[in-house]
């Protein structure tokens, strides 16, 4: 699971004038050749900073993303669904572990990242600030939010930073289970009773606007974003990712006889692009800045986990080991 | 909005203001290596953080071997891995390693050796060597393990620093084939969709 539409920092100067031009040229040539950048390689400050931000946001999204689904484990309909949902939630938390480690190789400690999550400084995917009212909401998340995540993650796995790509390869392999499981759940609802179909349709109606927000607002082409694309930090525009998602999944939703709450949604056969009502970006901004239905609760759950786990961490304090950045 | 999370609405979890936590969970760093099949080499799969070797092993087992197959796993503290220089292109690390001055003099220990054969990939086990120190081991590998293909980086680990699964531990992976519910293949539903469409 992963938050789309990374909020890249727009800084006035990209700082490149302070970088050694020769090293910068070698760095860019390596990326151009399709080689990965490894932790011990020289890299521009801007590259390091943006990758930390991006991988950290991704890791937080996995942790927070496990919460809305995690609450449905106890109420999952039947043993098989419970088993699958537990496995999925375990995967999501495992993904966060892999991603935090990848970010750590760039020099930010795990402690600092967890701190920045619970003190509200770091962002995570906005979609997890919405509530999962019914089992059908949980099905929507498993299938379609994960599908959106996979679109982003497959693109990012072709990026330039070695440790992030290797983490994403492992993650994508596990996500294929999430996607199939989620689709299976939705098909079950779609082919079930009238009441089940209604529940599923209501969940689609609730989640469609945040799903459209998921990939982020249209990104304006700036010098900054051009550099990040050239360095293979950003692998495609938010609109491209959204279009790819719509192309792959809208037909699958329609196939099950459901409707999507946007009368303007259609594929333009001439351009090959999907047309839709412009999502409400004011709401997106409001929610990402803390005023969503679940922001406070999501962070409170994390903070409480930290507080309640405190005695465990105290008991485990072991001066015989040492924290260092992972090697690769 | 009233919470939908049982942890919140049943356990009275507070939603007051957020504070930073005390610096407590910055545990030690370990690198994890795994073997997928008996005849395959061990390779580096990633790091974990843990308070000691034993817990690092347990965490690594959950994190890196909960699917498909696994026949062996070991962990080692990151700070105990000796890392050579890095090279690229046709340049091999062995160009920068001098031949051993003095070979095994008296007490030797065994060291495990790992090669990085492709940039962007992970380190792979190549062999074990007896030497008096990691530095001597590094100079000895040149004569023993060099081949035509370039090696971009070498990791050397003292065997005694490793916490590894033993033959009798392998039963911990015996149940992996039963956990089909973790795999995409267990969720086929094409028939159900087809039947649904026919009913329409």
Boltz contact constraints between the chains, C-beta under 6 A:
constraints:
  - contact:
      token1: [A, 35]
      token2: [B, 119]
      max_distance: 6.0
  - contact:
      token1: [A, 36]
      token2: [B, 120]
      max_distance: 6.0
  - contact:
      token1: [A, 40]
      token2: [B, 86]
      max_distance: 6.0
  - contact:
      token1: [A, 71]
      token2: [B, 5]
      max_distance: 6.0
  - contact:
      token1: [A, 83]
      token2: [B, 181]
      max_distance: 6.0
  - contact:
      token1: [A, 84]
      token2: [B, 181]
      max_distance: 6.0
  - contact:
      token1: [A, 87]
      token2: [B, 182]
      max_distance: 6.0
  - contact:
      token1: [A, 94]
      token2: [B, 63]
      max_distance: 6.0
  - contact:
      token1: [A, 101]
      token2: [B, 47]
      max_distance: 6.0
  - contact:
      token1: [A, 111]
      token2: [B, 23]
      max_distance: 6.0
  - contact:
      token1: [A, 111]
      token2: [B, 26]
      max_distance: 6.0
  - contact:
      token1: [A, 115]
      token2: [B, 20]
      max_distance: 6.0
  - contact:
      token1: [A, 118]
      token2: [B, 18]
      max_distance: 6.0
  - contact:
      token1: [A, 119]
      token2: [B, 18]
      max_distance: 6.0
  - contact:
      token1: [A, 119]
      token2: [B, 20]
      max_distance: 6.0
  - contact:
      token1: [A, 120]
      token2: [B, 18]
      max_distance: 6.0
  - contact:
      token1: [A, 131]
      token2: [B, 4]
      max_distance: 6.0
  - contact:
      token1: [A, 162]
      token2: [B, 120]
      max_distance: 6.0
  - contact:
      token1: [A, 176]
      token2: [B, 184]
      max_distance: 6.0
  - contact:
      token1: [A, 177]
      token2: [B, 183]
      max_distance: 6.0
  - contact:
      token1: [A, 177]
      token2: [B, 184]
      max_distance: 6.0
  - contact:
      token1: [A, 180]
      token2: [B, 184]
      max_distance: 6.0
  - contact:
      token1: [A, 180]
      token2: [B, 187]
      max_distance: 6.0
  - contact:
      token1: [A, 181]
      token2: [B, 187]
      max_distance: 6.0
  - contact:
      token1: [A, 184]
      token2: [B, 187]
      max_distance: 6.0
  - contact:
      token1: [A, 184]
      token2: [B, 189]
      max_distance: 6.0
  - contact:
      token1: [A, 187]
      token2: [B, 189]
      max_distance: 6.0
  - contact:
      token1: [A, 187]
      token2: [B, 192]
      max_distance: 6.0
  - contact:
      token1: [A, 191]
      token2: [B, 192]
      max_distance: 6.0
  - contact:
      token1: [A, 191]
      token2: [B, 196]
      max_distance: 6.0
  - contact:
      token1: [A, 293]
      token2: [B, 1]
      max_distance: 6.0
  - contact:
      token1: [A, 296]
      token2: [B, 15]
      max_distance: 6.0
  - contact:
      token1: [A, 297]
      token2: [B, 3]
      max_distance: 6.0
  - contact:
      token1: [A, 297]
      token2: [B, 8]
      max_distance: 6.0
  - contact:
      token1: [A, 297]
      token2: [B, 15]
      max_distance: 6.0
  - contact:
      token1: [A, 299]
      token2: [B, 18]
      max_distance: 6.0
  - contact:
      token1: [A, 300]
      token2: [B, 15]
      max_distance: 6.0
  - contact:
      token1: [A, 303]
      token2: [B, 18]
      max_distance: 6.0
  - contact:
      token1: [A, 304]
      token2: [B, 13]
      max_distance: 6.0
  - contact:
      token1: [A, 306]
      token2: [B, 21]
      max_distance: 6.0
  - contact:
      token1: [A, 313]
      token2: [B, 24]
      max_distance: 6.0
  - contact:
      token1: [A, 313]
      token2: [B, 25]
      max_distance: 6.0
  - contact:
      token1: [A, 316]
      token2: [B, 51]
      max_distance: 6.0
  - contact:
      token1: [A, 318]
      token2: [B, 51]
      max_distance: 6.0
  - contact:
      token1: [A, 318]
      token2: [B, 52]
      max_distance: 6.0
  - contact:
      token1: [A, 321]
      token2: [B, 28]
      max_distance: 6.0
  - contact:
      token1: [A, 322]
      token2: [B, 28]
      max_distance: 6.0
  - contact:
      token1: [A, 322]
      token2: [B, 79]
      max_distance: 6.0
  - contact:
      token1: [A, 323]
      token2: [B, 26]
      max_distance: 6.0
  - contact:
      token1: [A, 323]
      token2: [B, 29]
      max_distance: 6.0
  - contact:
      token1: [A, 324]
      token2: [B, 29]
      max_distance: 6.0
  - contact:
      token1: [A, 324]
      token2: [B, 78]
      max_distance: 6.0
  - contact:
      token1: [A, 324]
      token2: [B, 79]
      max_distance: 6.0
  - contact:
      token1: [A, 326]
      token2: [B, 29]
      max_distance: 6.0
  - contact:
      token1: [A, 326]
      token2: [B, 47]
      max_distance: 6.0
  - contact:
      token1: [A, 327]
      token2: [B, 78]
      max_distance: 6.0
